[in-house]
Amino acid sequence: QEQLLESGGGLVQAGGSLRLSCSASRRTFSSSTMGWFRQPPGKQREFVAAISWSNSDTTYADSVKGRFTISRDNFKATVYLQMNTLSAEDTAVYYCAAKVRGTALYNYWGQGTQVTVSS
C-alpha cells in the first residue's frame, strides 16, 4: 500500500506563508498526477491544486490562484505546496493525494497536516 507522507503544516499569522511537502515512492510518483486537497473545520474536503505527472500542467482552485504554487521534484519524489498571503479562510487539514496515470480518481492519500492561520 502506497504511503504519502506530508509535512510542513503549523500555525501562522494572517499574511504569512507556509510550504507543505509530500513524499511518495518513486514508482508511484513518477506516473501520478499529484494533488493537494483541504478540509476546513465543519466543511467537506475540497480541491486546492494539482500538477500532472509530466510536470507540464497545473490547476488551482479559484480561491488560491495567485497565492499558492504547486511544484514537484521528480528526483526526490516530492510535491510541494507553497502558500503565500494566508488568511483565516485557509485554515484546514491539508491532504496530499496521488492519481496514477490512466485512472480517474485519486488512488492514494496522505494522513493530512493541519494548517491554522490566526487573524
QUIFENFEN-V410694 format. One record per helix or strand of 3 or more residues. SS is the DSSP state (2 for helix, 1 for strand). FROM is the first residue (numbers start at 1). LEN is the number of residues. Records with the same first field share a line. If there is no record, write none. Layout:
SS->FROM-LEN + FROM-LEN
//
This chain:
1->4-4 + 10-4 + 18-6 + 32-8 + 45-7 + 58-3 + 68-6 + 78-6 + 92-9 + 108-3 + 113-6
2->26-4 + 88-3
//
